[in-house]
């Protein structure tokens, strides 16, 4: 059964570890992440961007697939199904269609409008027992067409949004989506410490977890980050393993062209990546 992300993140914040959000793109992705979470006895958040939901035929199809897998694979660890960077309309639809957690990304609105829309999402989510993530200061890079400039959030604005009653807060601290450029300045821990100070026990979220050096991630967790989002890294691992399979000519040996065989090395690569991240975040054995 899907659960809201609230309890797992409250425990993570108190226990000084983080839960990974791993974005899903298809059946193989979802299965790989769920099996790894079960094997590691770790809570997990399945992230779904609007673009990925559209690709997978809508939020209702995604929720149906995930619920079916939880039952068939006998997954007993806590699993949240989370809309990533949702617009206002998408957040309403995802909640209607069975998601257990949503992110309303109002970072491109002015602070007043962001607050009004966030309050409405929270009101509906509370009635349904769904967790809500809000964002302050756009995260840089591109996430399925949502482009942000890598701003550093204002700690006072973070407090304003946190006080509305969101479950978790994503604050820009110089992090970006995708692959980090050579001249990246690193995470701004000074700002993170100030945000943590203003928001107290609120679990903080680090987007753009791919390519941030392990030591920086660990330090961010000590400063209140309880959820780390990973997407690009799994995509790169999947692509590299699939490319190797084809370059080695394995698709031309016997029934190597069977999609179940063709996609298997990529699935294993996702599992390895997810396991490494769960170990880094400290969530192994915390289910």
C-alpha positions as a Markdown table, in Angstrom:
| # | Residue | x | y | z |
|---|---|---|---|---|
| 1 | Unk | 0.0 | 0.0 | 0.0 |
| 2 | Unk | 1.3 | 3.4 | -0.9 |
| 3 | Unk | 2.0 | 5.8 | 2.0 |
| 4 | Unk | 2.4 | 9.5 | 2.3 |
| 5 | Unk | 6.1 | 10.6 | 2.6 |
| 6 | Unk | 5.5 | 12.4 | 5.9 |
| 7 | Unk | 6.3 | 9.6 | 8.4 |
| 8 | Unk | 9.4 | 8.3 | 6.5 |
| 9 | Unk | 10.8 | 11.8 | 6.2 |
| 10 | Unk | 10.1 | 12.8 | 9.8 |
| 11 | Unk | 12.0 | 9.7 | 10.9 |
| 12 | Unk | 14.8 | 10.5 | 8.5 |
| 13 | Unk | 15.2 | 14.0 | 9.8 |
| 14 | Unk | 15.3 | 12.8 | 13.4 |
| 15 | Unk | 17.7 | 10.0 | 12.6 |
| 16 | Unk | 20.0 | 12.2 | 10.5 |
| 17 | Unk | 19.7 | 10.2 | 7.3 |
| 18 | Unk | 17.8 | 10.8 | 4.0 |
| 19 | Unk | 15.3 | 8.9 | 1.9 |
| 20 | Unk | 16.0 | 8.8 | -1.8 |
| 21 | Unk | 13.5 | 9.9 | -4.4 |
| 22 | Unk | 14.2 | 7.9 | -7.6 |
| 23 | Unk | 12.3 | 9.1 | -10.6 |
| 24 | Unk | 10.6 | 6.4 | -12.7 |
| 25 | Unk | 10.2 | 6.3 | -16.5 |
| 26 | Unk | 8.6 | 2.9 | -17.2 |
| 27 | Unk | 7.9 | -0.5 | -15.8 |
| 28 | Unk | 11.5 | -1.7 | -15.7 |
| 29 | Unk | 12.6 | 1.4 | -13.8 |
| 30 | Unk | 9.8 | 1.1 | -11.2 |
| 31 | Unk | 10.4 | -2.7 | -10.7 |
| 32 | Unk | 14.2 | -2.1 | -10.3 |
| 33 | Unk | 13.7 | 0.6 | -7.7 |
| 34 | Unk | 11.1 | -1.3 | -5.7 |
| 35 | Unk | 13.1 | -4.5 | -5.6 |
| 36 | Unk | 16.2 | -2.7 | -4.5 |
| 37 | Unk | 14.3 | -0.9 | -1.7 |
| 38 | Unk | 12.9 | -4.2 | -0.5 |
| 39 | Unk | 16.4 | -5.8 | -0.6 |
| 40 | Unk | 17.9 | -2.9 | 1.3 |
| 41 | Unk | 15.0 | -2.7 | 3.7 |
| 42 | Unk | 14.8 | 1.0 | 2.9 |
| 43 | Unk | 11.9 | 3.4 | 2.6 |
| 44 | Unk | 11.7 | 4.9 | -0.9 |
| 45 | Unk | 9.9 | 7.6 | -2.9 |
| 46 | Unk | 9.1 | 7.0 | -6.5 |
| 47 | Unk | 9.2 | 10.4 | -8.3 |
| 48 | Unk | 7.1 | 11.0 | -11.4 |
| 49 | Unk | 7.5 | 14.2 | -13.5 |
| 50 | Unk | 4.6 | 15.5 | -15.5 |
| 51 | Unk | 6.5 | 14.5 | -18.7 |
| 52 | Unk | 7.1 | 11.0 | -17.4 |
| 53 | Unk | 3.4 | 10.6 | -16.4 |
| 54 | Unk | 2.3 | 11.7 | -19.8 |
| 55 | Unk | 4.7 | 9.2 | -21.4 |
| 56 | Unk | 3.3 | 6.4 | -19.2 |
| 57 | Unk | -0.3 | 7.3 | -20.2 |
| 58 | Unk | -1.3 | 9.5 | -17.2 |
| 59 | Unk | -1.2 | 9.5 | -13.4 |
| 60 | Unk | -3.9 | 6.8 | -13.1 |
| 61 | Unk | -1.9 | 4.4 | -15.3 |
| 62 | Unk | 1.2 | 5.0 | -13.2 |
| 63 | Unk | -0.7 | 4.6 | -9.9 |
| 64 | Unk | -2.2 | 1.4 | -11.2 |
| 65 | Unk | 1.2 | -0.1 | -12.2 |
| 66 | Unk | 2.8 | 0.8 | -8.9 |
| 67 | Unk | 0.0 | -0.6 | -6.8 |
| 68 | Unk | 0.0 | -3.8 | -8.8 |
| 69 | Unk | 3.8 | -4.2 | -8.3 |
| 70 | Unk | 3.6 | -3.6 | -4.6 |
| 71 | Unk | 1.1 | -6.4 | -4.3 |
| 72 | Unk | 2.7 | -8.9 | -6.8 |
| 73 | Unk | 6.3 | -8.3 | -5.7 |
| 74 | Unk | 5.2 | -8.4 | -2.0 |
| 75 | Unk | 6.9 | -5.0 | -1.2 |
| 76 | Unk | 6.6 | -4.4 | 2.5 |
| 77 | Unk | 8.9 | -1.3 | 2.9 |
| 78 | Unk | 7.2 | 2.2 | 2.9 |
| 79 | Unk | 6.7 | 3.5 | -0.6 |
| 80 | Unk | 5.4 | 6.9 | -1.5 |
| 81 | Unk | 4.4 | 7.8 | -5.1 |
| 82 | Unk | 5.3 | 11.4 | -5.6 |
| 83 | Unk | 4.5 | 14.0 | -8.3 |
| 84 | Unk | 7.8 | 15.8 | -9.1 |
| 85 | Unk | 7.7 | 19.5 | -10.0 |
| 86 | Unk | 4.0 | 19.5 | -10.6 |
| 87 | Unk | 2.0 | 22.5 | -11.9 |
| 88 | Unk | -1.1 | 23.4 | -9.9 |
| 89 | Unk | -3.4 | 21.4 | -12.2 |
| 90 | Unk | -1.1 | 18.4 | -12.3 |
| 91 | Unk | -1.0 | 18.3 | -8.5 |
| 92 | Unk | -4.8 | 18.3 | -8.3 |
| 93 | Unk | -5.0 | 15.5 | -10.9 |
| 94 | Unk | -2.3 | 13.4 | -9.3 |
| 95 | Unk | -4.1 | 13.6 | -5.9 |
| 96 | Unk | -7.3 | 12.6 | -7.6 |
| 97 | Unk | -5.6 | 9.6 | -9.4 |
| 98 | Unk | -4.1 | 8.0 | -6.4 |
| 99 | Unk | -0.6 | 9.5 | -5.8 |
| 100 | Unk | 0.3 | 9.6 | -2.1 |
| 101 | Unk | 2.5 | 12.7 | -2.3 |
| 102 | Unk | 2.8 | 15.8 | -4.6 |
| 103 | Unk | 5.2 | 18.6 | -5.2 |
| 104 | Unk | 3.6 | 21.8 | -6.2 |
| 105 | Unk | 6.3 | 23.8 | -7.9 |
| 106 | Unk | 5.2 | 27.4 | -7.6 |
| 107 | Unk | 8.7 | 28.8 | -7.7 |
| 108 | Unk | 8.0 | 30.7 | -11.0 |
| 109 | Unk | 5.1 | 32.6 | -9.4 |
| 110 | Unk | 5.6 | 35.6 | -7.2 |
| 111 | Unk | 5.8 | 34.7 | -3.5 |
| 112 | Unk | 2.2 | 35.8 | -2.8 |
| 113 | Unk | 0.6 | 33.8 | -5.6 |
| 114 | Unk | 2.9 | 30.8 | -4.7 |
| 115 | Unk | 1.6 | 31.0 | -1.1 |
| 116 | Unk | -2.1 | 31.1 | -2.2 |
| 117 | Unk | -1.8 | 28.2 | -4.5 |
| 118 | Unk | 0.3 | 26.2 | -2.0 |
| 119 | Unk | -2.4 | 26.7 | 0.7 |
| 120 | Unk | -5.1 | 25.3 | -1.6 |
| 121 | Unk | -3.0 | 22.2 | -2.5 |
| 122 | Unk | -2.3 | 21.7 | 1.2 |
| 123 | Unk | -6.0 | 21.9 | 2.1 |
| 124 | Unk | -6.9 | 19.2 | -0.4 |
| 125 | Unk | -3.9 | 17.0 | 0.4 |
| 126 | Unk | -4.7 | 17.1 | 4.2 |
| 127 | Unk | -8.2 | 15.8 | 3.6 |
| 128 | Unk | -6.7 | 12.9 | 1.7 |
| 129 | Unk | -3.6 | 12.2 | 3.9 |
| 130 | Unk | -1.2 | 13.1 | 1.1 |
| 131 | Unk | 2.2 | 14.7 | 1.7 |
| 132 | Unk | 3.1 | 18.0 | 0.0 |
| 133 | Unk | 6.5 | 19.4 | -1.1 |
| 134 | Unk | 6.9 | 23.0 | -2.0 |
| 135 | Unk | 9.9 | 24.8 | -3.6 |
| 136 | Unk | 11.5 | 28.1 | -2.8 |
| 137 | Unk | 14.2 | 29.5 | -5.2 |
| 138 | Unk | 14.2 | 27.7 | -8.5 |
| 139 | Unk | 16.5 | 24.7 | -8.8 |
| 140 | Unk | 18.8 | 25.2 | -11.7 |
| 141 | Unk | 18.9 | 23.2 | -15.0 |
| 142 | Unk | 16.0 | 21.5 | -16.7 |
| 143 | Unk | 13.5 | 19.0 | -15.4 |
| 144 | Unk | 11.2 | 17.9 | -18.2 |
| 145 | Unk | 10.8 | 21.3 | -19.7 |
| 146 | Unk | 10.7 | 23.1 | -16.3 |
| 147 | Unk | 13.8 | 25.3 | -16.4 |
| 148 | Unk | 15.3 | 26.9 | -13.3 |
| 149 | Unk | 18.4 | 29.1 | -12.9 |
| 150 | Unk | 20.0 | 27.6 | -9.8 |
| 151 | Unk | 19.0 | 30.4 | -7.5 |
| 152 | Unk | 19.8 | 30.4 | -3.8 |
| 153 | Unk | 16.6 | 30.5 | -1.7 |
| 154 | Unk | 15.9 | 33.3 | 0.7 |
| 155 | Unk | 15.7 | 31.7 | 4.2 |
| 156 | Unk | 12.8 | 34.1 | 5.2 |
| 157 | Unk | 10.8 | 33.0 | 2.2 |
| 158 | Unk | 11.5 | 29.4 | 3.1 |
| 159 | Unk | 10.0 | 30.0 | 6.6 |
| 160 | Unk | 6.9 | 31.6 | 5.1 |
| 161 | Unk | 6.3 | 28.6 | 2.9 |
| 162 | Unk | 7.2 | 26.1 | 5.7 |
| 163 | Unk | 4.7 | 27.8 | 8.0 |
| 164 | Unk | 1.9 | 27.1 | 5.6 |
| 165 | Unk | 2.0 | 23.5 | 6.7 |
| 166 | Unk | 3.9 | 21.7 | 3.9 |
| 167 | Unk | 5.4 | 18.4 | 4.7 |
| 168 | Unk | 8.8 | 19.1 | 3.1 |
| 169 | Unk | 10.6 | 22.0 | 1.5 |
| 170 | Unk | 12.9 | 22.0 | -1.5 |
| 171 | Unk | 15.2 | 25.0 | -1.3 |
| 172 | Unk | 17.6 | 26.1 | -3.9 |
| 173 | Unk | 21.2 | 26.1 | -2.5 |
| 174 | Unk | 23.1 | 26.2 | -5.8 |
| 175 | Unk | 22.0 | 22.7 | -6.8 |
| 176 | Unk | 20.9 | 22.0 | -10.4 |
| 177 | Unk | 19.1 | 19.2 | -12.3 |
| 178 | Unk | 21.2 | 17.2 | -14.8 |
| 179 | Unk | 24.9 | 17.0 | -15.2 |
| 180 | Unk | 26.9 | 19.6 | -13.3 |
| 181 | Unk | 29.1 | 21.9 | -15.3 |
| 182 | Unk | 32.9 | 22.1 | -14.8 |
| 183 | Unk | 32.7 | 25.5 | -13.2 |
| 184 | Unk | 30.0 | 24.6 | -10.7 |
| 185 | Unk | 30.5 | 26.4 | -7.4 |
| 186 | Unk | 29.2 | 23.7 | -5.1 |
| 187 | Unk | 26.4 | 23.7 | -2.6 |
| 188 | Unk | 25.9 | 26.8 | -0.4 |
| 189 | Unk | 26.0 | 25.3 | 3.1 |
| 190 | Unk | 25.8 | 28.7 | 4.8 |
| 191 | Unk | 22.4 | 29.3 | 3.3 |
| 192 | Unk | 21.3 | 25.7 | 4.0 |
| 193 | Unk | 22.2 | 26.2 | 7.7 |
| 194 | Unk | 20.1 | 29.4 | 7.9 |
| 195 | Unk | 17.2 | 27.7 | 6.2 |
| 196 | Unk | 17.4 | 24.8 | 8.7 |
| 197 | Unk | 17.5 | 27.3 | 11.5 |
| 198 | Unk | 14.4 | 29.0 | 10.3 |
| 199 | Unk | 12.4 | 25.9 | 9.4 |
| 200 | Unk | 13.2 | 23.7 | 12.5 |
| 201 | Unk | 12.0 | 20.1 | 12.2 |
| 202 | Unk | 10.8 | 20.5 | 8.6 |
| 203 | Unk | 12.4 | 17.9 | 6.3 |
| 204 | Unk | 14.4 | 19.7 | 3.6 |
| 205 | Unk | 14.8 | 18.3 | 0.1 |
| 206 | Unk | 17.9 | 18.3 | -2.1 |
| 207 | Unk | 17.0 | 18.2 | -5.8 |
| 208 | Unk | 19.6 | 17.5 | -8.5 |
| 209 | Unk | 21.3 | 14.7 | -6.5 |
| 210 | Unk | 23.3 | 13.4 | -9.5 |
| 211 | Unk | 26.9 | 14.6 | -9.6 |
| 212 | Unk | 27.0 | 16.2 | -6.2 |
| 213 | Unk | 30.1 | 14.8 | -4.5 |
| 214 | Unk | 29.3 | 12.2 | -1.8 |
| 215 | Unk | 30.9 | 14.3 | 1.0 |
| 216 | Unk | 28.7 | 17.3 | 0.1 |
| 217 | Unk | 25.6 | 15.1 | 0.1 |
| 218 | Unk | 26.6 | 13.7 | 3.6 |
| 219 | Unk | 27.2 | 17.3 | 4.9 |
| 220 | Unk | 23.8 | 18.4 | 3.5 |
| 221 | Unk | 22.1 | 15.5 | 5.4 |
| 222 | Unk | 23.7 | 16.7 | 8.7 |
| 223 | Unk | 22.3 | 20.1 | 8.0 |
| 224 | Unk | 18.7 | 18.9 | 7.7 |
| 225 | Unk | 18.3 | 17.4 | 4.2 |
| 226 | Unk | 16.0 | 14.4 | 4.6 |
| 227 | Unk | 15.2 | 13.7 | 1.0 |
| 228 | Unk | 17.5 | 13.5 | -2.0 |
| 229 | Unk | 16.2 | 13.3 | -5.6 |
| 230 | Unk | 18.0 | 11.2 | -8.1 |
| 231 | Unk | 17.1 | 10.9 | -11.7 |
| 232 | Unk | 19.9 | 11.6 | -14.2 |
| 233 | Unk | 22.3 | 9.1 | -12.6 |
| 234 | Unk | 19.9 | 6.2 | -13.1 |
| 235 | Unk | 19.3 | 7.3 | -16.7 |
| 236 | Unk | 23.0 | 7.4 | -17.5 |
| 237 | Unk | 23.6 | 4.0 | -15.9 |
| 238 | Unk | 20.7 | 2.5 | -17.8 |
| 239 | Unk | 21.9 | 4.0 | -21.1 |
| 240 | Unk | 25.5 | 2.9 | -20.7 |
| 241 | Unk | 24.5 | -0.7 | -19.9 |
| 242 | Unk | 22.1 | -0.9 | -22.8 |
| 243 | Unk | 24.6 | 0.5 | -25.2 |
| 244 | Unk | 27.2 | -2.0 | -24.1 |
| 245 | Unk | 24.8 | -4.9 | -24.6 |
| 246 | Unk | 24.1 | -3.8 | -28.2 |
| 247 | Unk | 27.8 | -2.9 | -29.0 |
| 248 | Unk | 28.8 | -6.4 | -27.8 |
| 249 | Unk | 26.3 | -7.8 | -30.4 |
| 250 | Unk | 24.3 | -9.6 | -27.7 |
| 251 | Unk | 21.1 | -8.6 | -29.3 |
| 252 | Unk | 22.1 | -10.7 | -32.4 |
| 253 | Unk | 22.9 | -13.8 | -30.4 |
| 254 | Unk | 20.0 | -16.3 | -30.1 |
| 255 | Unk | 16.9 | -14.4 | -28.8 |
| 256 | Unk | 19.0 | -11.5 | -27.5 |
| 257 | Unk | 16.6 | -9.1 | -29.3 |
| 258 | Unk | 13.8 | -10.0 | -26.9 |
| 259 | Unk | 13.1 | -6.7 | -25.1 |
| 260 | Unk | 13.2 | -8.5 | -21.7 |
| 261 | Unk | 16.8 | -9.6 | -22.4 |
| 262 | Unk | 17.7 | -6.3 | -24.1 |
| 263 | Unk | 16.6 | -4.2 | -21.2 |
| 264 | Unk | 17.9 | -6.5 | -18.4 |
| 265 | Unk | 21.5 | -5.1 | -18.2 |
| 266 | Unk | 20.0 | -1.6 | -17.9 |
| 267 | Unk | 17.7 | -2.7 | -15.1 |
| 268 | Unk | 20.6 | -4.2 | -13.2 |
| 269 | Unk | 22.5 | -0.9 | -13.6 |
| 270 | Unk | 19.6 | 1.0 | -12.1 |
| 271 | Unk | 19.5 | -1.4 | -9.2 |
| 272 | Unk | 23.2 | -0.9 | -8.5 |
| 273 | Unk | 22.9 | 2.9 | -8.7 |
| 274 | Unk | 19.9 | 2.9 | -6.4 |
| 275 | Unk | 21.6 | 0.7 | -3.8 |
| 276 | Unk | 24.8 | 2.9 | -3.8 |
| 277 | Unk | 22.6 | 5.9 | -3.2 |
| 278 | Unk | 20.6 | 4.3 | -0.4 |
| 279 | Unk | 23.9 | 3.4 | 1.3 |
| 280 | Unk | 25.2 | 7.0 | 0.8 |
| 281 | Unk | 22.0 | 8.5 | 2.2 |
| 282 | Unk | 22.0 | 6.1 | 5.2 |
| 283 | Unk | 18.5 | 4.7 | 4.6 |
| 284 | Unk | 19.4 | 1.0 | 4.4 |
| 285 | Unk | 17.7 | -0.9 | 7.1 |
| 286 | Unk | 15.5 | 2.0 | 8.1 |
| 287 | Unk | 12.2 | 0.7 | 6.8 |
